[in-house]
Amino acid sequence: MKNLIDPIDTLGIIGLSKNSGKTTTLNHIISLYGYLKIGITSIGLDGEALDQINFLPKPKIHVKRGMVVATASGCLEASYVNFQVLDRTNFYTALGRIQIVEILSDGNMVIAGPTTNKELNQVLKKMKVFVDKIIVDGAFNRMTFANIDQIDAIILAAGAAVSPLMNETIKQTKMIVDSFNLNRSYRLDKIPDEMMIIQTTFHHLVYDNKKIETIKHALSEINDKIDMLYIKGAITPKMINFFIERMMSEFTLVCDDPTKLLINEKEFNYLKKLQISINVIHPCPLLCVTINPWSPQGNHYDKTEFKKAMENIISIPIYNVINQEVNHV
């Protein structure tokens, strides 16, 4: 894993579900770089159980002296680590202003960073003045920061908490891995301001509303062949079902980045049958997958079988960070 991460300046970690091993992955990566000045932040706040005293999520991220952290002031006040403030940003969350601090003593703390991609981008720029490498914790089910300019690569954490059926977890993991291998859009080289763009043989149409009702109305008035459809933000099953109902086929569907495809394997297969190709404006490399065979519901997987099954269908490296098992692909 270290060889993959060494060239990366800013790394994002996303989880396939809650308890998928994302924080274990983050803590393991931190342990690999004791000789570097590491920066840590997150986008949003993970849905951990609340501490009954301070009503904040129970701290899980282990920080060490010399590290730099960007988190909300409320998290700093509730932590048991010493720190000095390096920068107070103008970004606010429900837990207070985002501050960039240097850690002066080892310990565990809650990290609740900016809540929007735009703010996170700015915070990362500020942090880079102070550190050698940054790790961004993508809060549970917030697989939405691949379009941030400052993110260089992503790691996906997948575990038994996704499903009691190991094959289902593997199928979902493969779909995410495949989505990160989508082609870059040759029609749009930057993310548009418009919510939706439709390119036909004879027309170029733009819309400021991407609701499914707007899409239905817009497409129902088009008589010539659609060549390209851009939709800002999430691509949902409801949208794919509409394509199926209309028997729309043989066009390019463009989205902002791989994490905006909030569809399952069934919808992916429908798109293939309709010969709808998916392009992304902002691709982001997926370095590897980390696996967690343990589930809080008790539906544990056999760790050896889980890892081998993943390796059989996924071409990027698979790591069991709990046991520090590595597969060099």
C-alpha positions, 0 to 999 in steps of 0.5 A: 500500500505504501508504494501506491500512496507515496507519490500522492499528495492528497488522498481521499478515503471513501467507504462503501457503507458505515463500518466498512473499515474506513477509519481503520484504513485511515489510521493504518495509513497514518501509521505508515508516515510517522516521518512526514508531516501529515494533515487530516480533515474530512468532508462532513461528519460521520454518523457515529454513535453520540457520546452521552456526555458531549453529544459528539461522535465517539472519537476514533481517529488517532492523531499524533504530535506534529500532525495538522488537523482541520476540524470544527471548533466544537470538536477541538473543545471536546477533544483531549489533545493539546493543539495550537491554532494555525489558521481560522477559516471563514467556513462554519458547520453545525459544530462551529468554525473550521480551524486548522491546528497543529497537534501538540500531544497524541490522542483520539479526536473527532474530525468534522471538516467542511460540509461542501466540496467548494469549502473543502477545496479551499481548506486543502489549499490552506493546509498544504502550506503546513504539511507534506501529505493530506488524508481526507476522510469521506464521511459515510455515504458521502462519496462526493469529493472526487471532483475536488481539484486538490484530491489526487487519488482515492481509496475505497473501503469495503466490508462485511457491514455492506451485506450479510451476503459476501457476493453482494458486497463484492458485486457492489465493490466491483461496480464502484471500481468499474465506475472509476475506470470510466472514460473522460468526457471529450465533449465537456472539459470542465464542470458546467454551471448549468444543471442539465445540457442536452446536445442533439443533432441540431440543438444545444439546450441548457437547463437550470433545473435537473428534476426528473420532471424537467428532464421528462418535459425537455426530452419529450419536446425533442424530435431529433436524436440525442447525442449527449446528455449532461446531468449535474450532481447525482445520477439516480435510478429514477433517471435510468428508469426514465431512459428505459421507459422512453427506450432512449439509446445510443447516446453519451451520458456525462456526469461530474465524476465517478462518485455521482453515479448513485446506481446499482449493478442492475441500472449499470447493465440497463445502460449497457443494453441501451448502448448508453456510454457514461463519461466523466468530466473529472476522473479520479484514480482509485488506488486500491480497495481495503477490506474489513471482514468483520460486521457489527451485525455479526455477519462476518466473512472468512477473511481469506475467502473474502480477500481471494474472492475480491482478487478474482474479479477486481484488478486493483490491489486488495488490502486487509489493513487489519492484518496488514495483508497485501496483494501485489497485483 
